[in-house]
Amino acid sequence: MDNKTLEYQAKVYMYDLGNCAKEYGFKTDDLWELSLTTADEKVLMEKKYMPLLSVKALPEMLSELGRVVKEKLIQAKTGIEKQLNPRNIPSSELVYLIAYNPKRTR
């Protein structure tokens, strides 16, 4: 995945986050939380949070995609920098970047 593709995928993800925030009536204090997850963790989070948006990427590009989305997402909380560092990804099983609002559970 080259840099242009990464930027494009981040823009599409940001567009989806904006649409979802409007659809679910997010207020100014409703923030997206970002997380890198495995497929199993994604299923568990989908059962717990609503709305939840995910994007699948190659494990070696997931960290960079998360960094680009975080930079673009004005409302994003900081606190996943260590998780977005490729040296801290424990395995190649991390394949999803997930955005959710911890205040909005099912």
C-alpha distances in whole Angstrom, upper triangle without the diagonal:
4,7,8,6,7,10,11,10,12,15,15,16,18,20,20,22,24,25,26,28,30,31,32,34,32,35,34,34,32,29,25,25,21,21,18,20,20,21,24,24,23,26,28,27,27,30,31,30,30,28,24,21,18,14,13,9,8,11,10,7,10,13,11,10,14,15,14,16,19,19,19,21,25,26,24,26,25,26,22,22,22,20,17,18,16,19,21,19,21,19,16,18,17,14,15,16,19,21,25,28,31,34,33,34,35
4,6,5,6,9,10,11,12,14,16,17,18,20,21,23,25,26,27,29,31,32,33,35,33,35,34,35,32,29,26,26,22,22,20,22,23,24,27,27,25,29,31,29,29,33,34,32,32,29,26,23,20,17,16,12,12,14,12,9,13,14,11,11,15,15,13,16,18,18,18,21,24,26,24,26,26,26,23,22,23,22,18,18,17,20,22,20,23,22,19,21,19,17,18,18,21,23,27,30,32,35,35,36,37
4,5,5,6,9,10,10,12,14,15,16,18,20,21,22,24,26,27,29,30,31,33,31,32,31,32,30,27,24,24,21,21,20,22,23,25,28,27,26,29,31,29,29,33,33,31,31,28,26,22,20,17,16,13,14,15,13,10,12,13,10,10,13,13,10,13,16,15,15,18,21,23,22,24,23,24,21,20,22,21,17,17,16,20,22,20,24,23,20,22,20,18,18,17,20,22,25,28,31,33,33,34,36
4,5,5,6,9,10,11,12,14,15,16,18,20,21,23,24,26,27,29,30,31,30,32,31,32,30,27,24,25,22,23,21,24,25,26,29,29,26,29,32,30,29,33,34,31,30,28,25,22,20,17,17,14,15,18,16,13,15,16,12,11,15,15,12,14,17,16,15,18,21,24,22,25,25,26,24,22,24,23,20,20,20,23,25,23,27,26,23,24,22,20,19,18,21,22,26,28,31,34,33,35,36
4,5,5,6,9,10,11,12,14,15,17,18,20,21,22,24,26,27,28,30,29,31,30,31,29,26,23,23,20,21,19,21,22,23,26,26,23,26,29,27,26,30,31,29,28,26,23,19,17,14,13,11,12,15,14,11,13,14,12,10,14,14,12,13,17,16,15,18,21,23,22,25,24,26,23,22,24,22,19,20,19,22,24,22,25,23,21,22,19,17,17,16,19,20,24,27,29,32,31,32,33
4,5,5,6,9,10,11,12,14,15,16,18,20,21,22,25,26,27,28,27,29,28,28,26,23,20,20,17,17,16,18,20,21,24,23,21,24,27,24,24,28,28,26,26,24,21,17,15,12,12,10,11,13,12,8,10,11,8,6,10,11,8,10,13,13,13,15,18,20,19,21,21,22,19,18,20,18,15,16,16,19,20,19,22,21,18,19,17,15,14,13,16,17,21,24,26,29,29,30,31
4,5,5,6,9,10,10,12,14,15,16,18,20,21,23,24,26,27,25,27,26,27,25,22,19,20,17,19,18,20,22,23,27,25,23,26,28,26,26,29,29,27,26,23,21,18,16,13,14,13,15,16,15,11,12,13,10,8,11,11,7,9,12,11,10,13,16,18,17,20,20,22,19,19,21,20,16,18,18,22,23,21,25,24,22,23,20,17,16,14,17,17,21,23,26,29,28,30,32
4,5,5,6,9,10,11,12,14,15,17,18,20,21,23,24,26,24,27,26,27,25,23,20,21,18,20,19,21,23,23,26,26,23,26,28,25,25,29,29,26,25,22,20,17,15,13,14,13,15,17,17,13,14,15,13,10,13,14,10,11,14,14,12,14,17,20,19,22,22,24,22,22,24,22,19,21,21,24,25,23,26,25,23,23,21,18,17,15,17,17,21,24,27,29,28,30,31
4,5,5,6,9,10,11,12,14,15,16,18,20,21,22,24,23,25,25,26,23,21,18,18,16,17,16,18,19,19,23,22,19,22,24,22,21,25,25,23,22,20,17,13,12,9,10,9,12,15,15,11,11,13,11,8,11,12,10,9,13,14,12,13,17,19,17,20,21,22,19,20,22,20,17,19,19,22,23,21,24,22,20,20,17,14,13,12,14,14,18,21,24,26,25,27,28
4,5,5,6,9,10,10,12,14,15,16,18,20,21,22,21,23,22,23,20,18,15,15,13,15,14,17,19,20,23,21,19,22,24,21,21,25,24,22,21,18,16,13,12,9,11,11,14,15,15,12,11,12,10,6,8,9,7,6,9,10,8,10,13,15,14,17,17,19,17,17,20,18,15,17,18,21,21,20,23,22,20,20,17,15,13,11,12,12,16,19,22,24,23,25,27
4,5,5,6,9,10,11,12,14,15,17,18,20,21,20,22,21,22,20,18,16,17,15,18,18,20,22,23,26,24,21,24,26,23,22,26,26,23,22,19,17,14,14,12,14,14,17,19,19,15,15,16,13,10,12,12,9,8,11,11,8,10,13,15,15,18,19,21,20,20,23,21,18,21,21,25,25,24,27,26,24,24,21,18,16,14,15,14,17,20,23,25,24,26,27
4,5,5,6,9,10,11,12,14,16,16,18,20,19,22,22,23,21,18,16,17,16,17,18,19,21,21,24,23,20,22,24,22,20,24,24,21,20,17,15,12,12,10,13,13,17,19,20,16,15,17,15,12,13,15,12,10,13,14,11,12,15,17,16,20,21,23,21,22,24,22,19,22,23,26,26,24,27,26,24,23,20,17,15,13,14,13,16,19,22,24,23,25,26
4,5,5,6,9,10,10,12,14,15,16,18,17,20,20,20,18,15,12,14,12,14,14,16,18,18,21,20,16,19,21,18,17,21,21,18,17,14,12,8,8,7,11,12,15,17,18,15,13,15,14,10,10,13,10,8,11,13,10,10,13,14,13,16,18,20,18,19,21,19,17,20,20,24,23,21,24,24,22,21,18,15,12,10,10,10,13,15,19,21,20,21,22
4,5,5,6,9,10,10,12,14,15,16,15,17,17,18,16,13,11,13,12,15,16,18,21,21,24,22,19,21,23,20,19,22,22,19,17,14,13,10,11,11,14,15,18,20,20,17,15,16,15,11,11,12,10,7,10,11,7,7,10,11,11,15,16,19,17,18,21,20,17,21,22,25,24,23,26,26,24,24,20,18,15,12,12,10,13,15,18,20,19,21,23
4,5,5,6,9,10,11,12,14,15,15,17,17,19,17,15,13,16,15,18,19,21,23,23,26,24,21,23,24,21,20,23,23,20,18,15,14,11,13,12,16,17,21,22,23,20,18,19,18,14,15,16,13,11,13,14,11,10,13,13,14,18,20,22,21,22,25,23,21,24,25,29,28,26,29,29,27,26,23,20,17,15,14,13,15,16,20,21,20,22,23
4,5,5,6,9,10,10,12,14,14,17,17,19,16,15,12,15,14,16,18,19,21,20,23,21,18,19,21,18,16,20,20,17,14,11,11,8,10,10,14,16,20,21,23,20,18,19,19,15,15,17,15,12,14,16,13,12,14,14,14,18,20,22,21,22,25,23,21,24,25,29,27,25,28,27,26,24,21,19,15,13,12,10,12,14,18,19,17,19,20
4,5,5,6,9,10,11,12,11,14,14,15,12,11,9,11,11,14,16,18,20,20,22,20,17,19,20,17,16,19,18,15,13,10,9,7,10,11,15,17,20,21,23,20,17,18,18,14,13,15,14,10,12,14,11,9,11,11,11,14,17,19,18,20,23,21,19,23,24,27,26,24,27,27,25,24,21,19,15,12,11,8,9,11,15,16,15,17,18
4,5,5,6,9,10,11,10,12,13,14,12,11,10,14,14,17,20,21,24,24,26,24,21,22,23,20,19,22,21,17,15,12,12,11,13,15,18,20,24,25,26,23,20,21,20,17,16,18,16,12,14,15,11,9,11,11,12,16,18,21,20,22,25,23,22,25,27,30,29,28,30,30,29,28,24,22,19,16,14,11,12,13,17,17,16,19,20
4,5,5,6,9,10,10,13,15,17,14,14,13,16,17,19,21,22,25,24,26,24,21,22,23,20,18,21,21,17,14,11,12,11,14,15,19,21,25,26,28,24,22,24,23,19,19,21,19,15,17,18,15,13,15,14,15,19,22,24,23,25,28,26,24,28,29,33,31,30,32,32,30,29,25,23,20,17,15,13,13,14,18,18,16,19,20
4,5,5,6,8,9,12,14,15,12,12,11,14,15,17,19,20,22,22,23,21,18,19,20,17,15,17,17,13,10,7,9,8,12,14,18,20,24,25,27,24,21,23,23,19,18,20,19,15,17,19,16,13,15,14,15,17,21,22,22,24,27,24,23,27,28,31,30,28,30,30,29,27,24,22,18,16,13,11,10,11,15,15,13,15,16
4,6,5,6,5,8,10,12,9,9,9,13,14,17,20,21,24,24,25,22,20,21,21,18,16,19,18,14,11,9,10,11,14,16,20,22,26,27,28,25,23,23,23,20,18,20,19,15,16,18,15,12,13,11,13,15,19,21,21,23,26,24,23,27,29,32,30,29,31,31,30,28,25,23,20,17,14,11,10,10,13,13,12,15,16
4,6,5,6,9,11,13,11,12,13,16,18,21,24,25,27,27,28,26,23,24,24,21,19,21,20,17,14,11,13,14,17,19,23,25,29,30,32,28,26,27,26,23,22,23,22,18,19,20,17,15,15,14,16,19,22,24,24,27,30,28,27,30,32,35,34,32,35,35,34,32,29,27,23,20,18,15,14,13,17,16,14,17,18
4,6,8,11,14,16,13,14,14,17,19,22,24,25,27,26,27,25,22,22,23,20,18,19,19,15,12,10,12,13,16,19,22,25,29,30,32,29,26,28,28,24,23,25,24,20,21,23,20,17,18,16,18,21,24,26,26,28,31,29,28,32,33,36,34,33,35,35,33,31,28,26,23,21,18,15,14,14,17,16,14,16,16
4,6,9,13,13,10,12,12,15,18,20,23,23,26,25,25,23,20,21,21,18,16,17,16,13,9,8,11,12,16,19,23,26,29,30,32,29,26,27,28,24,23,25,24,20,21,23,20,17,18,15,17,19,23,24,24,27,30,27,27,31,32,35,33,32,34,34,33,30,27,26,22,20,17,14,12,11,14,13,10,13,13
4,6,10,11,9,12,13,16,19,22,25,26,28,28,28,26,23,24,24,20,19,20,19,15,12,11,14,15,19,22,25,28,32,32,34,31,28,29,29,26,24,26,25,21,21,23,20,17,17,15,17,19,23,25,25,28,30,29,28,32,34,37,35,33,36,36,35,33,30,28,25,22,19,16,14,12,15,13,11,15,16
4,7,8,6,8,10,13,16,19,22,24,27,27,27,24,22,23,23,19,18,20,18,14,12,10,13,14,18,20,24,26,30,30,32,29,26,26,26,24,21,23,22,18,18,20,18,14,14,11,13,15,19,21,22,24,27,26,25,29,31,34,32,31,33,34,33,31,28,27,23,20,17,14,12,9,12,11,10,14,16
4,5,5,8,11,15,18,21,24,26,29,29,30,27,25,26,25,22,21,23,20,17,15,14,16,18,21,24,27,29,33,33,34,31,28,28,28,26,23,24,23,20,19,20,19,15,14,11,14,15,19,21,22,25,28,27,27,30,33,35,33,32,35,36,36,34,30,29,26,23,20,16,14,11,14,12,12,16,18
4,6,8,11,14,17,21,24,26,30,30,31,28,26,28,27,23,23,25,22,19,17,16,18,19,22,24,28,29,32,32,33,30,28,27,27,25,22,22,22,19,17,18,17,13,11,9,12,13,17,19,21,23,26,26,25,28,31,34,32,31,34,35,35,34,30,30,26,23,20,16,15,12,14,13,14,18,21
4,6,10,12,16,19,23,25,28,29,29,26,24,26,25,21,22,23,20,17,16,16,17,18,21,24,27,29,32,31,32,30,27,26,26,24,21,22,22,19,17,18,18,14,12,9,11,11,15,17,19,21,24,24,24,27,30,32,30,30,32,34,34,32,29,29,25,22,19,15,14,10,12,10,12,16,19
4,7,10,13,16,20,22,25,25,26,23,21,23,21,18,18,20,17,13,13,12,13,15,18,21,24,26,29,29,30,28,24,24,24,22,19,20,20,17,16,18,16,13,12,8,10,11,14,16,18,20,23,22,22,26,28,30,28,28,30,31,31,29,26,25,22,19,16,12,10,7,9,8,9,13,16
4,6,10,13,17,19,22,23,24,20,19,21,20,16,17,19,17,13,13,12,12,13,16,18,21,23,26,25,27,24,21,20,21,19,16,17,17,14,12,14,14,10,9,6,6,7,11,13,14,17,19,18,18,22,24,27,25,24,27,28,28,26,23,22,19,16,13,9,8,6,8,9,10,13,17
4,6,10,13,15,19,20,21,17,16,18,18,14,14,17,15,11,12,10,9,10,12,14,17,19,22,22,23,21,18,17,18,16,13,14,15,11,10,13,12,9,10,7,6,7,10,12,12,15,17,16,16,19,22,24,22,21,24,25,24,23,19,19,15,12,9,6,5,5,8,10,10,13,16
4,7,10,12,16,18,18,15,14,16,16,12,14,16,14,11,12,11,10,11,12,14,17,18,21,20,21,19,16,15,17,15,11,13,14,11,10,13,13,10,12,9,6,6,9,9,9,12,14,13,13,17,19,21,19,18,20,22,22,20,17,17,13,10,8,5,5,6,7,10,11,13,16
4,7,10,13,15,16,13,12,15,15,12,14,16,15,13,14,13,10,10,10,11,13,14,17,16,17,16,12,11,13,11,8,10,12,9,8,12,12,10,12,11,7,8,9,9,7,10,12,10,10,14,15,18,16,15,17,18,18,17,13,13,10,7,6,5,7,9,10,13,14,15,18
4,6,10,12,13,10,10,13,13,10,13,15,14,13,15,14,11,11,9,11,12,13,15,13,15,14,11,10,13,11,8,11,13,11,10,14,15,13,16,14,11,11,11,10,7,10,11,8,9,12,14,16,13,12,14,15,15,14,10,11,8,6,5,7,8,11,11,15,16,16,18
4,7,10,12,9,9,13,13,11,14,17,16,15,17,16,13,12,10,10,10,10,12,10,12,11,8,8,11,10,8,11,13,12,12,15,17,16,19,18,14,14,14,12,9,11,11,7,8,11,11,13,11,9,11,11,11,10,6,7,6,5,6,9,11,14,15,19,19,19,21
4,7,8,6,6,10,10,9,12,14,14,14,16,16,13,12,10,10,10,11,12,10,13,13,10,11,14,13,11,15,17,15,16,19,20,19,22,20,17,17,17,15,12,14,14,10,11,14,13,15,13,10,11,11,10,8,5,6,5,6,7,11,12,15,15,19,19,18,19
4,5,5,6,9,10,11,12,15,15,16,18,18,15,14,11,11,10,11,12,10,13,14,11,13,16,15,14,18,20,18,19,22,23,22,25,24,21,21,21,19,16,18,17,13,14,16,15,16,14,11,11,9,9,5,4,6,6,9,10,14,15,18,18,22,21,20,21
4,6,5,7,9,10,11,13,15,15,17,17,14,13,10,11,9,12,13,12,16,16,13,16,19,17,16,20,21,20,21,24,25,23,27,25,22,23,23,22,19,21,20,16,17,19,18,20,18,15,14,12,11,8,8,7,7,10,11,14,16,19,19,22,21,19,19
4,5,5,7,9,10,11,13,15,17,18,15,15,13,14,13,15,16,15,19,19,16,18,22,20,19,22,24,22,23,27,27,25,28,27,24,24,24,22,20,22,21,17,19,21,20,22,19,16,15,14,13,10,10,10,10,13,13,16,16,19,18,22,20,18,18
4,5,5,6,9,10,11,12,15,15,12,13,12,13,13,15,16,15,18,19,15,17,20,19,17,20,22,20,20,24,24,23,25,23,21,20,21,19,16,19,18,15,17,19,19,20,17,15,14,14,14,10,9,10,9,11,10,13,13,16,15,18,17,16,16
4,5,5,6,9,10,10,12,13,9,10,8,10,10,13,15,15,18,18,14,16,19,17,15,19,20,18,19,22,22,21,24,22,19,19,20,19,17,20,19,16,17,20,19,21,19,16,16,16,15,12,10,9,7,9,8,11,11,14,14,17,16,14,15
4,5,5,6,9,10,12,13,11,12,11,13,13,16,18,18,21,21,18,20,23,21,19,23,24,21,22,26,26,24,27,24,22,23,24,22,20,23,23,19,20,23,23,25,22,19,19,18,17,14,13,13,11,13,11,13,13,16,16,18,16,14,13
4,5,5,6,9,12,13,11,13,13,15,16,19,21,20,23,23,20,21,24,22,20,23,25,22,23,26,26,24,26,24,22,21,23,21,19,23,22,19,21,23,23,25,22,19,19,19,19,15,14,15,13,14,12,14,12,15,14,16,15,12,12
4,5,5,6,9,10,8,10,10,14,15,18,20,19,22,22,18,19,22,20,17,21,22,19,19,23,23,21,23,20,18,18,20,18,17,20,20,17,19,22,22,24,21,19,19,19,19,16,14,14,12,12,9,10,9,11,10,13,12,10,10
4,5,6,7,8,6,9,9,13,14,18,20,20,24,23,19,21,23,21,19,22,23,20,21,24,24,21,23,21,19,20,22,21,19,23,23,20,21,24,25,27,24,21,22,22,21,18,16,15,12,13,10,11,9,12,12,14,12,10,9
4,6,8,10,10,12,13,17,18,21,24,23,27,26,23,24,27,24,22,26,27,23,24,27,27,24,26,24,22,22,24,23,22,25,26,22,24,27,27,29,26,24,24,24,23,20,19,18,16,16,13,14,12,13,13,14,12,9,7
4,7,9,9,13,14,18,19,22,25,24,27,26,23,24,26,24,21,24,26,23,22,26,26,23,24,21,20,20,22,21,20,24,24,21,23,26,27,29,25,23,24,24,24,21,19,19,16,16,13,13,10,10,9,11,9,6,6
4,6,6,10,12,16,18,21,24,23,26,25,21,22,24,22,19,22,23,20,20,23,22,19,21,18,17,17,20,19,18,22,23,20,21,25,26,28,25,23,24,25,24,21,19,19,15,15,11,10,7,7,7,8,6,4,5
3,5,9,12,16,18,22,25,25,28,26,22,24,25,22,20,23,23,20,20,23,22,19,20,18,17,18,21,21,20,24,25,23,23,27,28,30,28,26,27,27,26,24,21,20,17,16,12,10,7,8,9,9,6,6,6
4,7,10,14,17,20,23,24,26,24,21,22,23,20,18,21,21,17,18,21,19,16,18,16,15,17,20,21,20,23,25,22,22,26,27,30,27,25,27,27,26,23,21,19,15,14,11,9,6,7,10,10,7,8,9
4,7,10,13,16,20,20,23,21,17,19,20,17,15,18,19,15,16,19,18,15,18,15,14,16,18,18,17,20,22,19,19,23,23,26,24,22,23,23,22,20,17,15,12,10,7,6,5,8,10,12,9,10,11
4,7,10,13,17,18,20,18,15,17,18,14,13,16,16,13,14,17,16,14,17,15,14,16,18,19,17,19,21,18,17,21,22,25,23,21,23,22,21,18,16,13,10,8,6,5,7,10,13,15,13,14,14
4,7,10,13,14,17,15,12,14,15,12,11,15,15,12,14,17,16,15,18,17,15,17,18,18,16,18,20,16,15,19,19,22,20,18,20,19,17,15,12,10,6,6,4,6,9,13,15,17,16,16,17
4,7,10,12,14,12,9,12,13,10,10,14,13,11,14,16,15,15,19,18,16,18,19,19,17,18,20,16,15,18,17,21,20,17,19,18,16,14,11,8,6,5,7,9,12,16,18,21,19,20,21
4,7,9,12,10,8,12,13,10,11,15,15,13,16,18,18,18,22,21,19,21,21,21,18,19,20,16,15,17,16,19,19,15,17,15,13,11,9,6,5,7,9,12,15,19,21,24,22,22,23
4,6,8,6,6,9,10,8,10,13,13,13,15,18,18,18,22,22,20,21,21,21,17,18,18,15,13,15,13,17,17,14,16,14,11,11,9,6,6,8,11,14,17,21,23,26,25,25,26
4,6,5,6,9,10,10,12,14,15,15,18,20,20,21,25,25,22,24,23,22,18,19,18,16,14,15,12,15,16,12,14,12,9,10,9,6,9,10,14,17,21,24,26,29,28,28,29
4,5,5,8,10,10,11,13,15,16,17,19,20,21,25,25,22,22,21,20,16,16,16,13,11,12,9,12,12,9,10,8,5,7,6,5,8,10,14,17,20,24,24,28,28,27,29
4,6,7,8,10,11,13,14,16,17,19,20,21,25,25,22,23,21,20,17,16,15,13,11,11,7,10,12,9,12,10,8,10,9,9,11,12,16,19,22,26,27,30,30,30,32
4,6,5,6,9,10,11,12,14,16,17,18,22,23,20,21,20,19,16,15,15,13,10,11,9,12,13,11,14,13,11,12,10,9,10,11,14,17,20,24,25,29,28,29,30
4,5,5,6,9,10,11,12,14,15,16,19,20,17,18,17,16,13,13,13,11,8,10,8,12,12,10,13,12,10,11,8,7,7,7,11,13,17,20,22,25,25,25,27
4,5,5,6,9,10,11,12,14,15,18,19,15,16,14,14,10,9,10,8,5,6,6,10,10,8,12,12,11,13,9,10,10,9,12,14,17,20,21,25,25,26,28
4,5,5,6,9,10,11,12,14,17,18,16,17,15,15,12,11,12,11,7,8,8,12,13,12,15,15,14,16,13,12,12,10,14,15,19,22,23,26,27,28,30
4,5,5,6,8,10,11,12,15,17,14,16,15,16,13,12,14,12,9,11,11,15,15,14,17,17,15,16,12,11,10,8,11,12,16,19,21,24,24,25,27
4,6,5,6,9,10,10,13,14,11,12,12,12,9,9,11,9,6,10,11,14,13,12,16,16,15,15,12,11,9,7,9,10,14,16,18,21,21,23,25
4,6,5,6,9,10,12,14,11,12,11,12,9,8,11,10,7,9,11,14,14,14,17,18,18,18,15,14,13,10,13,13,16,18,20,23,24,25,28
4,5,5,6,9,11,14,11,14,13,15,13,12,15,14,10,12,14,17,17,17,20,21,20,20,17,16,14,11,13,13,17,19,21,24,24,26,28
4,5,5,6,9,11,9,12,12,14,12,12,15,14,11,14,15,19,18,17,21,21,20,20,16,15,13,9,11,10,13,16,18,21,21,23,25
4,5,5,8,9,6,8,8,10,9,9,13,12,10,13,15,18,17,17,20,22,21,21,17,17,14,11,11,10,13,15,17,19,20,22,25
4,6,7,10,8,10,10,13,12,11,15,15,12,14,17,20,19,19,23,24,24,24,20,20,18,14,15,14,16,18,20,22,23,25,28
4,6,9,9,12,12,15,15,14,18,17,15,17,19,22,22,22,25,26,25,25,21,20,18,14,15,13,16,17,20,22,22,25,27
4,5,5,9,11,14,13,14,18,17,15,18,20,23,22,22,25,26,25,25,21,20,17,13,13,11,13,13,16,18,19,21,24
4,6,9,11,14,15,15,19,19,17,20,23,25,24,24,28,29,28,28,24,23,20,17,16,13,15,14,17,18,19,22,25
4,6,9,13,14,15,19,18,17,20,23,26,24,24,27,28,28,27,24,23,20,16,15,11,12,11,14,14,16,19,22
4,6,9,10,12,15,14,14,17,20,22,20,20,23,25,25,24,20,20,17,13,12,9,10,10,12,14,16,18,21
4,6,8,10,13,13,13,16,19,21,19,19,22,24,25,24,20,21,18,14,13,11,11,11,11,13,16,18,21
4,6,7,10,11,11,13,17,18,16,17,20,23,23,23,19,20,18,15,14,13,14,14,14,17,19,21,24
4,6,7,8,10,12,15,16,14,15,18,20,21,21,18,19,17,14,14,13,14,14,14,17,19,20,24
4,5,5,6,9,12,13,11,12,14,17,18,18,14,16,14,11,12,12,13,15,14,18,20,21,24
4,5,5,6,10,11,10,11,15,17,18,19,15,17,16,13,15,15,17,18,18,21,23,24,27
4,5,5,9,9,7,9,12,15,16,17,14,16,16,14,16,17,19,20,19,23,25,25,28
4,5,8,9,6,7,10,12,13,14,11,13,13,11,13,14,16,18,18,21,23,23,26
4,6,9,7,8,11,13,13,14,11,12,12,10,12,14,16,19,19,23,24,24,27
4,5,6,7,11,12,13,15,12,14,15,13,16,17,20,22,22,26,27,28,30
4,5,5,9,10,10,13,11,12,14,13,17,19,22,24,25,28,29,29,31
4,6,8,10,11,14,13,15,17,17,19,22,24,26,26,30,31,31,33
4,6,9,11,13,11,14,15,15,17,19,22,24,23,27,28,28,30
4,6,8,9,7,11,12,13,15,18,20,23,22,26,27,27,28
4,7,8,8,12,14,15,17,20,22,24,24,28,28,27,29
4,5,7,10,13,15,17,20,23,25,25,29,29,28,29
4,5,7,11,13,16,20,22,26,26,29,29,28,29
4,6,9,12,14,18,20,23,23,27,26,25,26
4,6,8,11,14,17,20,20,24,24,23,24
4,7,10,13,16,20,21,24,23,23,24
4,6,10,12,16,17,21,20,20,20
4,7,10,14,15,19,18,18,20
4,7,10,12,15,14,15,16
4,7,10,12,12,13,15
4,6,9,8,9,12
4,5,6,8,11
4,6,7,10
4,6,10
4,7
4
